[in-house]
Amino acid sequence: MPIPEDVTGEEIDKDVRQELQSLPKTLAEDVAKNLVMVARLIDEDPERAYAYSRIALRLASRVAAVREAAGFAAYATQKYGEALAEFRAARRMTGTVELWPLMADCERGLGRPEKALDMAGAPEVQKLDKAGQVEMRLVAAGARRDMGQLDAAIVTLQSSELASNSVQPWTARLRYAYADALLAAGREGEAREWFAKAVEADRDGSTDASDRLAELDGVEFTDAFVEDEEQDQVQDPAQDGADRDEQGAQDEDEDED
């Protein structure tokens, strides 16, 4: 696949660049450029990001950063079996536990929520940083919902992080998940309260909490552009009649001639 001219490979993280130093220089540059494309496209065009990740994987499958990138790209395209295999490979190479919550969520994607819950109770979770532990809690709550255990999902999300007034990178998503679980359980009043709290914390628009809150408040949004087009298509009856009269007069003049 073509690489844009503005991509040099130098854009990647310095730790990844260091990993690639084990490769011949030209090969390392090619791999780096493909990894840059994965990072650039994974949100807006995950299928293309996945294609670039497969190229990087073909070139350097023994580099942990490449396996991890391939895992993220597969995860973004809902290829959970592939993603899980790549995350496991990256974990074997690095020995870290950072990917544990994603691996558990892949189990959910594969229809194995019980396995995800087992992973949520594993010793590896205690080795995660705070962000990782919150992510694991979100996965565990999702697994409970997969199994139809709504009340258990709600309880799983209740934590000091949820109760805290401070806004962290995970706060909006945690509050959103809690609100969504409450709504699914029929607790609409509480759900509205937590969607509002999610909106307060969602500074970068990572959730659609504001839309969900508006729906609960009965607010309907209309597309102004479409509305204007429709109005243009519906002509004023008085004007329409005037146009017909003018046309009729022109026809009479032509008959007299």
Summary of the structure (lengths in Angstrom):
residues: 257
radius of gyration: 27.2
end to end distance: 70.6
largest distance: 98.9
contacts: 751
relative contact order: 0.05
helix: 72%
strand: 0%
